[in-house]
């Protein structure tokens, strides 16, 4: 089974070059999983373009790296993903909760506050 993981970010007018790439490259992904970085705004590659690149995958995991649930998480990500689901029904798309909902994120903040 061929899997893809998309790390989805907002995008920035003044991005720090290589920052997210360095983080993603340091991750230990399974051998059968490819990783991709995508942006909803202001930067390339766009989320829609990266989804199109994953059409050969059997499963695509989308990890929205957003702290808060705003319009992008509520509307844009599901709309763009649903469009590709119609075009590629053979792919199992898994949209994970945004990072602000991860228990681990909350634990990390708690630890940081205790360390202050």
N, C-alpha and C positions, 0 to 999 in steps of 0.2 A: 504494500500500500504506500503510495507516494503522498506525503503530507507537506503542507506549507504553513508557516507561521508568519503572520503579518503584524509587525509592531506599528501601530497606528498613532500618529501624533498630529497635533494641530498644525504646526508649521510656524515659522517666524520670519519677520522682515529682515532680521539680522541674526541668522543662525551662527552658532559656534561650530565651525567646520570640524567634522569628525567626532563630535561628542557622542551622539547616539550610536554611530557606527562602532565606536570603540566598546560601548556597553554591549551591544548585540554580539559583536565578535567574541567577547569574553564568555558568553553563555555556552552552556554545554547542552546542545540540542541532540536529539536522537539522530542516528546515522541516516534514517529515512526521511528526515525533515529538513526542508530548506527554509531559510529565513529571509524576510523582506522588510524593508522600512518604507512606510508610506505616509503621506501628509494629506490632510483635508484641505488646507489652504496655504497659500504663499510660497510653498516649496514644491519641488519635484523630487521624486516621482509622486504623482497623485494616487490616491487610494483606488480610484477606478482603473487606472493603468496597471497598477500592481495586481489587482484582482484579475485582470485580463491575462497577465503573465502566469497566473496560477491555474489556468484552465486545464493543464495536464495533470493536476493533482487530484487525488481521490478525496482528500479532506483538507480544508483550509481553516486554520484557527486565526481569529482576529482578536488581538489584544489591544483594546483602546487604552493608551497611556494618558488618560485624562483623570485629574483628581476629582473634578466635580461633574455631575450629570447636567450638562447644558444642552443646547439645541443640537449640537453635533452628535452627542451620544443618544439623545432621544429620537432625533429625526433623520439626520444625514446618514449616519452609519447604517441604520436599518434600510433606508431607501436605496442606497447604493448597493448594498449587499443583496437586497430583494431583486433588484434589476438583473444582477448577474445570475442569481438563482434561476431566474426564468430562462436566461440564455444558456446556462450550463447546469441542468437539473441533475446530472450525474455526480456532481460534487456535493459533498457534505460540508456545508458552511457552519462553523461554530463561532458565534460572536460571544466572547467572554465578557463578564462585567467589567466596567471601567475600574481603573486602579484604585480609585477612592473607595470602592466597595470591598476591596480585598481585606480580609481580616489581618493578613500579614502587614499591609500598609498601616493599618491602625496600630498594630503592635509596635511597628517601627517608630511611629510618631510618639507613642507612649514611652518607649525606651529613650528616645532623643530628649524628651522633656525631663525625664528623670535624671539624665546626664547633665542637665544645665546647671 
